[in-house]
C-alpha cells in the first residue's frame, strides 16, 4: 500500500479499493464474502492498510456502518498483529482515537472506545502517557457526546486496569481522579452516574488506596447513601454492588449504618428490576457468613424471608434433581431439599457499546 512519509494522506485509488471492500463486506452473498476475505488477507500483508482503516473510521466520509466495520477490522488487526505493527501507526491510531472519543455517532463512539481499550490492554497504562489525564479532562466538557464517550472508555479502562492505574500513576493524580468521580455521582444524567459508579467500584478491593478509609471509601459511602432512592435501575444496581463490595471487604465501615443498609437491601431484593434483585442477593450471601450481623438482621426476617421465598426460582433441572416429579407432599422437607442454588453474578454497566461485537 506504499510507505507513508510525514503527514499521511491516503492514495485515492487504494482508499477507493478499501472502501469498496468494506461496503461489500455487508453483503449476504457467500461468493461476495469469499472475495472480501481474500481481499482482506491480501491487504493485511501491508501494515499501511491499517492507516486506511483508521482514515475510514475517523474521516466522516462514509456511512457509520462502513466506518464501524473499518474500526472493528482495525481493532482485530491491532489485537492480532500488535507486536509487529510499526510504532508510528500505533501512535497515529492512539492520537486519532482520542480525538474521536466524542463523535456524534453512538456506534462510532463505541467502536473508537473498544480500540482504545484494546490498546491499553496490550500496551499497559504506562505506555500511554496522558491517556487518563485526557479522559479525565474530557468528562468535564460541555459536549454531552464527549462526556459520554470519554466515560465509556474510562469505565472500561478502570475495569481492566484499576490495579495498574493505582500502581503506576502518580499518587497526586489518583487523588484527583477518585474525588472527581465521586462528584459525578450527583450528575443529572443517569448514564453518567452509572459510569462513575462502575469506575469507582473497580477500586474498592484495591488495598493500596484503602489503607486510609478517609481518603476514598468513606466519602464514597456518603455519596452511595445519597443514591439509595435513585430512580434509575442501573444506578441502583451499581449502588447495591458498591455496598456489597464494601461490606464484604470492610464491614467495619458500614457497621454504624448496618440497620439502614439491611433495610435498603430488603427493598432491593424485591425491586422491580431482576438485575437489581440479583445484586442484592449477594448481600445476603455475605451476611450469612457474618456472625456479628445476626442480631441486627433478626428483626428484619419477618419481611426478608417472604421476599426471598417469593423471588426464589427453580429451573426444570432443579425440580428434577430435587425430586419434584414425585408425589411426596406427605413427607416433610429437609433444609437441603429446599435451599435454592444462588448464582453469583456481577452486572456491568449497560453502556453505549452493548451492540458492539469483537468480530
C-alpha positions as CSV (number, residue, x, y, z in Angstrom):
1,X,0.0,0.0,0.0
2,X,3.0,2.2,-0.1
3,X,5.1,3.9,2.6
4,X,3.8,7.0,4.5
5,X,6.1,10.0,4.8
6,X,5.4,13.0,7.0
7,X,1.7,13.9,7.4
8,X,0.0,10.9,5.9
9,X,-2.5,11.2,3.1
10,X,-4.3,8.2,1.5
11,X,-3.8,7.2,-2.1
12,X,-7.1,7.9,-3.8
13,X,-7.2,4.6,-5.7
14,X,-6.2,2.5,-2.7
15,X,-8.7,4.3,-0.5
16,X,-11.4,3.6,-3.1
17,X,-10.5,-0.1,-3.1
18,X,-10.6,-0.2,0.7
19,X,-14.0,1.4,0.9
20,X,-15.4,-0.9,-1.8
21,X,-14.2,-4.0,0.1
22,X,-15.7,-2.6,3.4
23,X,-19.1,-1.9,1.6
24,X,-19.0,-5.4,0.1
25,X,-18.5,-6.9,3.5
26,X,-22.1,-6.1,4.3
27,X,-23.4,-8.3,1.5
28,X,-25.2,-11.6,2.4
29,X,-23.8,-13.3,-0.7
30,X,-21.4,-16.2,0.1
31,X,-19.4,-15.5,-3.1
32,X,-19.0,-11.8,-2.2
33,X,-18.0,-12.7,1.3
34,X,-15.4,-15.1,0.0
35,X,-13.9,-12.3,-2.3
36,X,-14.0,-9.9,0.7
37,X,-12.0,-12.3,2.9
38,X,-9.5,-12.9,0.1
39,X,-9.0,-9.2,-0.4
40,X,-8.6,-8.5,3.3
41,X,-6.0,-11.3,3.6
42,X,-4.0,-9.6,0.8
43,X,-4.4,-6.1,2.2
44,X,-3.4,-7.2,5.7
45,X,0.0,-8.2,4.4
46,X,0.9,-4.5,4.4
47,X,0.8,-2.7,7.7
48,X,-0.2,0.5,5.9
49,X,-3.6,-1.0,5.3
50,X,-4.3,-0.1,9.0
51,X,-3.9,3.6,8.2
52,X,-6.6,3.3,5.5
53,X,-8.9,1.6,8.0
54,X,-8.2,4.4,10.5
55,X,-8.9,7.0,7.9
56,X,-12.3,5.5,7.0
57,X,-13.1,5.3,10.7
58,X,-12.4,8.9,11.7
59,X,-12.7,10.9,8.4
60,X,-16.6,11.1,8.5
61,X,-16.7,10.4,4.7
62,X,-18.5,7.1,4.8
63,X,-21.7,5.8,6.5
64,X,-21.3,4.9,10.1
65,X,-21.8,1.3,9.3
66,X,-18.9,1.2,6.9
67,X,-16.8,3.3,9.3
68,X,-17.6,0.9,12.2
69,X,-16.6,-2.1,10.1
70,X,-13.3,-0.3,9.4
71,X,-12.8,0.3,13.1
72,X,-13.6,-3.3,14.1
73,X,-11.2,-4.6,11.5
74,X,-8.5,-2.2,12.8
75,X,-9.2,-3.4,16.4
76,X,-8.8,-7.0,15.3
77,X,-5.6,-6.3,13.4
78,X,-4.2,-4.5,16.5
79,X,-5.0,-7.4,18.7
80,X,-3.5,-10.0,16.3
81,X,-0.6,-8.1,14.9
82,X,0.3,-5.7,17.7
83,X,3.9,-6.9,18.2
84,X,4.7,-6.4,14.5
85,X,2.7,-3.2,13.9
86,X,5.0,-0.2,13.3
87,X,5.2,2.2,16.2
88,X,4.2,5.2,14.1
89,X,1.0,3.5,13.1
90,X,0.2,2.7,16.7
91,X,0.8,6.4,17.6
92,X,-1.4,7.6,14.8
93,X,-4.2,5.3,16.0
94,X,-3.9,6.5,19.6
95,X,-4.0,10.2,18.6
96,X,-6.9,9.8,16.1
97,X,-9.0,7.7,18.5
98,X,-8.6,10.2,21.4
99,X,-9.7,13.0,19.1
100,X,-12.7,10.9,18.1
101,X,-14.0,9.9,21.5
102,X,-16.8,12.4,21.3
103,X,-18.1,11.8,17.8
104,X,-21.8,12.3,17.2
105,X,-22.4,8.6,16.3
106,X,-23.1,6.4,19.3
107,X,-21.9,3.4,17.2
108,X,-18.6,5.0,16.3
109,X,-18.0,6.2,19.9
110,X,-18.3,2.6,20.9
111,X,-16.0,1.5,18.1
112,X,-13.4,4.1,19.0
113,X,-13.7,3.1,22.6
114,X,-13.0,-0.6,22.0
115,X,-9.9,0.3,20.0
116,X,-8.6,2.4,22.9
117,X,-9.3,-0.3,25.5
118,X,-7.7,-2.9,23.2
119,X,-4.6,-0.8,23.1
120,X,-4.4,-0.2,26.8
121,X,-4.8,-4.0,27.4
122,X,-1.9,-4.7,25.1
123,X,0.3,-1.8,26.0
124,X,-0.4,-1.1,29.6
125,X,-1.3,2.3,31.1
126,X,2.4,3.4,31.5
127,X,3.0,3.1,27.7
128,X,0.2,5.6,27.0
129,X,1.2,8.7,29.0
130,X,-1.6,11.3,29.1
131,X,-4.4,8.9,28.4
132,X,-6.0,9.1,31.9
133,X,-5.5,12.9,32.0
134,X,-7.1,13.3,28.6
135,X,-10.2,11.2,29.7
136,X,-10.5,13.0,33.0
137,X,-10.5,16.3,31.2
138,X,-13.0,15.1,28.6
139,X,-15.6,14.1,31.2
140,X,-15.6,17.8,32.3
141,X,-16.5,19.0,28.8
142,X,-19.8,20.8,27.9
143,X,-20.3,18.5,24.9
144,X,-22.6,15.6,26.0
145,X,-21.2,13.3,23.4
146,X,-17.7,13.8,24.5
147,X,-18.6,13.3,28.2
148,X,-20.4,10.0,27.4
149,X,-17.7,8.8,25.0
150,X,-14.9,9.6,27.5
151,X,-16.8,8.0,30.4
152,X,-17.5,4.8,28.3
153,X,-13.7,4.4,27.7
154,X,-12.8,5.4,31.3
155,X,-15.2,2.8,32.6
156,X,-13.6,0.0,30.5
157,X,-10.1,1.1,31.4
158,X,-10.9,1.1,35.1
159,X,-12.5,-2.3,34.8
160,X,-9.5,-3.8,33.0
161,X,-6.6,-1.9,34.7
162,X,-7.7,-0.4,38.1
163,X,-4.8,-2.1,39.9
164,X,-2.3,-0.9,37.2
165,X,-3.7,2.7,37.5
166,X,-3.1,2.7,41.2
167,X,0.4,1.2,41.0
168,X,1.8,3.2,38.0
169,X,0.1,6.6,38.1
170,X,1.4,9.4,40.2
171,X,-0.2,9.5,43.6
172,X,-1.4,13.0,43.3
173,X,-3.2,12.1,40.0
174,X,-5.0,9.3,41.7
175,X,-6.0,11.7,44.5
176,X,-7.6,13.9,41.8
177,X,-9.4,11.1,39.8
178,X,-11.3,9.4,42.6
179,X,-12.8,12.6,44.2
180,X,-13.7,13.7,40.7
181,X,-15.6,10.5,40.0
182,X,-17.4,10.7,43.4
183,X,-18.6,14.2,42.4
184,X,-20.1,12.8,39.2
185,X,-22.4,10.7,41.3
186,X,-24.5,13.8,41.7
187,X,-24.7,14.4,37.9
188,X,-28.2,14.9,36.4
189,X,-27.6,12.3,33.7
190,X,-28.3,8.7,34.9
191,X,-25.9,7.2,32.5
192,X,-23.1,9.4,33.8
193,X,-23.9,8.4,37.4
194,X,-23.8,4.8,36.3
195,X,-20.4,5.2,34.6
196,X,-19.0,6.9,37.6
197,X,-20.3,4.2,39.9
198,X,-18.9,1.5,37.8
199,X,-15.5,3.2,37.6
200,X,-15.4,3.6,41.4
201,X,-16.4,0.1,42.1
202,X,-13.3,-1.2,40.5
203,X,-11.1,0.5,43.2
204,X,-13.0,-0.8,46.3
205,X,-11.0,-4.0,46.6
206,X,-7.5,-2.5,45.9
207,X,-5.7,-2.4,49.3
208,X,-3.1,0.1,48.2
209,X,-5.6,3.0,48.2
210,X,-7.8,1.9,51.0
211,X,-5.4,1.7,53.9
212,X,-6.8,5.1,55.0
213,X,-10.6,4.9,54.5
214,X,-11.0,8.6,54.8
215,X,-9.2,9.1,51.5
216,X,-11.7,7.2,49.4
217,X,-14.1,4.7,51.0
218,X,-15.8,7.0,53.5
219,X,-16.5,9.8,51.0
220,X,-17.7,7.1,48.6
221,X,-20.0,5.6,51.2
222,X,-21.6,9.0,51.9
223,X,-22.2,9.5,48.2
224,X,-23.7,6.0,48.0
225,X,-26.2,6.6,50.8
226,X,-27.4,9.6,48.9
227,X,-28.2,7.4,45.9
228,X,-30.2,4.7,47.6
229,X,-33.5,6.0,46.3
230,X,-32.3,6.8,42.8
231,X,-35.0,6.3,40.2
232,X,-32.6,4.7,37.6
233,X,-32.3,0.9,37.6
234,X,-28.6,0.8,36.5
235,X,-27.7,3.4,39.2
236,X,-29.4,1.4,41.9
237,X,-27.8,-1.8,40.7
238,X,-24.4,-0.3,40.9
239,X,-25.1,1.3,44.3
240,X,-26.1,-2.2,45.6
241,X,-22.9,-3.7,44.1
242,X,-20.8,-1.0,45.7
243,X,-22.3,-1.5,49.1
244,X,-21.9,-5.3,48.8
245,X,-18.2,-4.9,47.9
246,X,-17.5,-2.5,50.8
247,X,-19.4,-4.7,53.2
248,X,-17.5,-7.9,52.0
249,X,-14.1,-6.2,52.3
250,X,-14.5,-3.6,55.0
251,X,-17.6,-4.5,57.1
252,X,-16.5,-2.2,59.9
253,X,-17.1,0.8,57.6
254,X,-20.8,0.1,57.3
255,X,-21.3,-1.2,60.9
256,X,-22.6,2.2,62.2
257,X,-25.3,2.1,59.5
258,X,-25.9,-1.6,59.1
259,X,-29.6,-1.4,60.0
260,X,-30.2,1.1,57.2
261,X,-28.1,-1.0,54.8
262,X,-30.2,-4.1,55.7
263,X,-33.4,-2.1,55.1
264,X,-32.1,-1.0,51.7
265,X,-31.1,-4.5,50.7
266,X,-34.5,-5.9,51.7
267,X,-36.1,-3.3,49.4
268,X,-33.7,-4.0,46.6
269,X,-34.3,-7.8,46.9
270,X,-37.9,-7.1,45.9
271,X,-37.0,-4.4,43.3
272,X,-38.9,-4.5,40.1
273,X,-35.7,-4.9,38.2
274,X,-34.4,-8.5,38.2
275,X,-30.7,-7.5,37.9
276,X,-31.1,-5.2,41.0
277,X,-32.6,-8.2,42.8
278,X,-29.7,-10.4,41.8
279,X,-27.1,-7.9,43.1
280,X,-29.0,-7.5,46.4
281,X,-28.9,-11.3,46.9
282,X,-25.1,-11.0,47.0
283,X,-25.5,-9.1,50.3
284,X,-27.4,-11.9,52.0
285,X,-24.7,-14.4,51.0
286,X,-22.1,-12.1,52.6
287,X,-24.3,-11.5,55.7
288,X,-24.8,-15.3,56.1
289,X,-21.0,-15.5,56.8
290,X,-21.0,-12.6,59.3
291,X,-22.0,-13.6,62.8
292,X,-21.9,-10.0,64.0
293,X,-24.8,-9.0,61.9
294,X,-27.2,-11.8,63.1
295,X,-28.7,-9.7,65.9
296,X,-29.3,-6.7,63.7
297,X,-30.7,-8.9,60.9
298,X,-33.2,-10.8,63.2
299,X,-35.9,-8.0,63.4
300,X,-35.9,-7.8,59.6
301,X,-36.5,-11.6,59.0
302,X,-40.4,-11.3,59.0
303,X,-40.1,-9.1,56.0
304,X,-37.0,-10.6,54.4
305,X,-37.9,-14.3,54.4
306,X,-41.2,-13.8,52.5
307,X,-39.4,-11.7,49.9
308,X,-36.7,-14.3,49.4
309,X,-39.3,-17.1,49.2
310,X,-41.4,-15.1,46.7
311,X,-38.5,-14.5,44.4
312,X,-36.9,-18.0,44.6
313,X,-36.9,-19.6,41.2
314,X,-36.1,-23.2,40.2
315,X,-35.1,-24.3,36.8
316,X,-36.6,-27.5,35.3
317,X,-33.3,-29.2,36.1
318,X,-33.5,-28.1,39.8
319,X,-37.0,-29.6,40.0
320,X,-35.9,-32.9,38.7
321,X,-32.8,-33.0,40.9
322,X,-35.0,-32.1,43.9
323,X,-37.4,-35.0,43.1
324,X,-40.1,-32.6,42.1
325,X,-41.8,-35.1,39.8
326,X,-42.5,-37.4,42.8
327,X,-45.7,-37.0,44.8
328,X,-44.0,-36.6,48.2
329,X,-46.2,-33.9,49.7
330,X,-46.8,-36.1,52.8
331,X,-43.0,-36.2,53.5
332,X,-41.5,-33.2,55.4
333,X,-38.8,-31.4,53.5
334,X,-35.2,-31.3,54.8
335,X,-33.4,-27.9,54.7
336,X,-31.1,-29.2,52.0
337,X,-34.1,-30.1,49.8
338,X,-35.5,-26.6,49.6
339,X,-32.4,-24.5,49.8
340,X,-32.1,-22.7,46.3
341,X,-28.9,-22.5,44.4
342,X,-27.8,-18.9,44.2
343,X,-26.0,-17.9,41.1
344,X,-23.2,-15.4,41.9
345,X,-23.1,-12.8,39.2
346,X,-21.8,-9.3,38.7
347,X,-23.7,-7.0,36.4
348,X,-21.7,-4.4,34.5
349,X,-22.6,-1.0,33.0
350,X,-25.0,-1.4,30.1
351,X,-23.3,1.2,28.1
352,X,-23.1,2.6,24.7
353,X,-21.3,-0.3,23.0
354,X,-23.7,-3.2,24.1
355,X,-24.3,-4.0,20.5
356,X,-20.6,-4.0,19.6
357,X,-19.1,-7.3,18.6
358,X,-15.5,-8.2,18.8
359,X,-15.5,-9.9,15.5
